[in-house]
Amino acid sequence: MTPLDYEFLRKLLKERSGLDLSPDKQYLVESRLIPLSRKVGLPGITELVQKMKTGSDALTSEVVEAMTTNETFFFRDKVPFDHLRDTMLPALLQARASRRSLRIWCAASSTGQEPYSIAMCLKELGAALAGWRVEIIGTDLSQAVLEKSKAGIFSQFEVQRGLPIQLLVKHFTQVGELWQINPDIRAMVQYRQLNLLHDFTQLGTFDVIFCRNVLIYFDQETKAGIFERLAKVVEPDGFMVLGAAESVVGISDAFRPYPERRGLYRPNATRAVRSGAAAPQVLRSVAAAR
Ligand SMILES: C[S@@+](CC[C@H](N)C(=O)[O-])C[C@H]1O[C@@H](n2cnc3c(N)ncnc32)[C@H](O)[C@@H]1O
């Protein structure tokens, strides 16, 4: 790969997926794109770049997908799921008691372990959610991970990472050497392809947004823009959850940290009142309820 090839790829990846590669990440690009070059019958990255320059959109998508990091596992970091069970769901069950509906968005859902972990948490609530309309939407840039998510089939290794044995026995069926998540949990999650760099208002508004371990790959300006847009689709009394290495602090005031709950945020009502982004009366009553 020549320095010019690398510059071309850096620019393309930043525009297409938000991935912000520092100048010293050639090794990462090579480790991901040399196998892709071989797969598509090209000798190396220079030829791959040449072919992309001739306008092969399908190949460009393959390159963007190959450069995404899809690392995930069930109940990753545990704490966010404790917050879901102990803080978010109790607050929302009360706040939505008359409407009896909940919408949760998992904004970079990778191969499905995160939205299915959320679904299992909700299932544990049992009768408390009887008669409620619950929607969990998993979205990701990569079509390949979405296909795997929809199938809900995981290897022995994958179910051994983070998933308590009682939940494995309760919610999965062994199929040969693999494990398939049971239809009741699978049906709780819908999947859609979505690039966080693009408009997502068509998804509607959410009570909870999990947006974990994806913004870490973006630069500050891209993160700030996404926080702004996330704040527009989270309910004024809703929640946002970030990954362990992510924060809004110093990047955006669209959200504020929830006290004593690491990784948990709420939209910043005071700021919304100032900017007039929502009816002041609604925001005052939400602020008062906090
Ligand atoms: C490291 S995984 C995180 C998965 C899960 N949220 C977790 O914390 O375990 C990051 C995911 O973000 C997706 N991704 C990367 N850039 C994206 C973008 N611009 N829009 C949507 N998803 C993106 C990748 O395809 C990948 O599946």
The ligand as an SDF file (V2000), in Angstrom:
LIG
                    3D

 27 29  0  0  0  0  0  0  0  0999 V2000
  -17.4560   -2.6020   18.5570 C   0  0  0  0  0  0  0  0  0  0  0  0
  -19.0590   -2.8680   17.8840 S   0  0  0  0  0  0  0  0  0  0  0  0
  -20.0560   -2.4810   19.3030 C   0  0  0  0  0  0  0  0  0  0  0  0
  -21.2300   -3.4170   19.4300 C   0  0  0  0  0  0  0  0  0  0  0  0
  -22.0760   -3.2130   20.6650 C   0  0  0  0  0  0  0  0  0  0  0  0
  -22.6700   -1.9010   20.6990 N   0  0  0  0  0  0  0  0  0  0  0  0
  -21.2720   -3.4480   21.9130 C   0  0  0  0  0  0  0  0  0  0  0  0
  -20.9680   -2.4860   22.6250 O   0  0  0  0  0  0  0  0  0  0  0  0
  -20.9400   -4.6010   22.2180 O   0  0  0  0  0  0  0  0  0  0  0  0
  -19.2290   -1.4170   16.8440 C   0  0  0  0  0  0  0  0  0  0  0  0
  -20.2970   -1.5640   15.7890 C   0  0  0  0  0  0  0  0  0  0  0  0
  -20.5330   -0.2770   15.2220 O   0  0  0  0  0  0  0  0  0  0  0  0
  -20.8060   -0.4410   13.8430 C   0  0  0  0  0  0  0  0  0  0  0  0
  -20.5590    0.8420   13.1650 N   0  0  0  0  0  0  0  0  0  0  0  0
  -19.3620    1.3940   12.8440 C   0  0  0  0  0  0  0  0  0  0  0  0
  -19.5480    2.5730   12.2320 N   0  0  0  0  0  0  0  0  0  0  0  0
  -20.8830    2.7740   12.1650 C   0  0  0  0  0  0  0  0  0  0  0  0
  -21.7010    3.8140   11.6600 C   0  0  0  0  0  0  0  0  0  0  0  0
  -21.1850    4.8980   11.0580 N   0  0  0  0  0  0  0  0  0  0  0  0
  -23.0450    3.6830   11.7560 N   0  0  0  0  0  0  0  0  0  0  0  0
  -23.5810    2.5960   12.3540 C   0  0  0  0  0  0  0  0  0  0  0  0
  -22.8700    1.5850   12.8610 N   0  0  0  0  0  0  0  0  0  0  0  0
  -21.5300    1.6700   12.7680 C   0  0  0  0  0  0  0  0  0  0  0  0
  -19.8980   -1.5630   13.4090 C   0  0  0  0  0  0  0  0  0  0  0  0
  -20.3630   -2.1980   12.2310 O   0  0  0  0  0  0  0  0  0  0  0  0
  -19.9140   -2.4710   14.6350 C   0  0  0  0  0  0  0  0  0  0  0  0
  -20.8460   -3.5130   14.5010 O   0  0  0  0  0  0  0  0  0  0  0  0
  1  2  1  0
  2  3  1  0
  2 10  1  0
  3  4  1  0
  4  5  1  0
  5  6  1  0
  5  7  1  0
  7  8  2  0
  7  9  1  0
 10 11  1  0
 11 12  1  0
 11 26  1  0
 12 13  1  0
 13 14  1  0
 13 24  1  0
 14 15  1  0
 14 23  1  0
 15 16  2  0
 16 17  1  0
 17 18  1  0
 17 23  2  0
 18 19  1  0
 18 20  2  0
 20 21  1  0
 21 22  2  0
 22 23  1  0
 24 25  1  0
 24 26  1  0
 26 27  1  0
M  CHG  2   2   1   9  -1
M  END
$$$$
